[in-house]
Amino acid sequence: MAKIVMYCTEVCPYCVRAEHLLQRKGIKDIEKIRIDLQPELREVMIAKTGRRTVPQIFINGEHVGGFDDMAALDRAGKLDAMLAHNP
């Protein structure tokens, strides 16, 4: 299975939706970087992604964007192949 890293906060509804989408795809292990608990990591996230909002999702080290971006990949039929790849 793919390695998933997600910058998130506890109360973000899009973070919850992203996690549920990944779980429906069979992903059980998501490395969550909680920027609400470690605010200094927000700057790291911004430097890596150029974005300030959460979630910011990485699949096998590739930044795929936020929930809307990942959902668009799913609708386009591209997400399953990304998740099936094991680095």
Rosetta blueprint (number, residue, H / E / L):
1 M L
2 A L
3 K L
4 I E
5 V E
6 M E
7 Y E
8 C E
9 T L
10 E L
11 V L
12 C L
13 P H
14 Y H
15 C H
16 V H
17 R H
18 A H
19 E H
20 H H
21 L H
22 L H
23 Q H
24 R H
25 K L
26 G L
27 I L
28 K L
29 D L
30 I E
31 E E
32 K E
33 I E
34 R E
35 I L
36 D L
37 L L
38 Q L
39 P L
40 E H
41 L H
42 R H
43 E H
44 V H
45 M H
46 I H
47 A H
48 K H
49 T H
50 G L
51 R L
52 R L
53 T L
54 V L
55 P L
56 Q E
57 I E
58 F E
59 I E
60 N L
61 G L
62 E E
63 H E
64 V E
65 G E
66 G L
67 F H
68 D H
69 D H
70 M H
71 A H
72 A H
73 L H
74 D H
75 R H
76 A L
77 G L
78 K L
79 L H
80 D H
81 A H
82 M H
83 L H
84 A H
85 H L
86 N L
87 P L
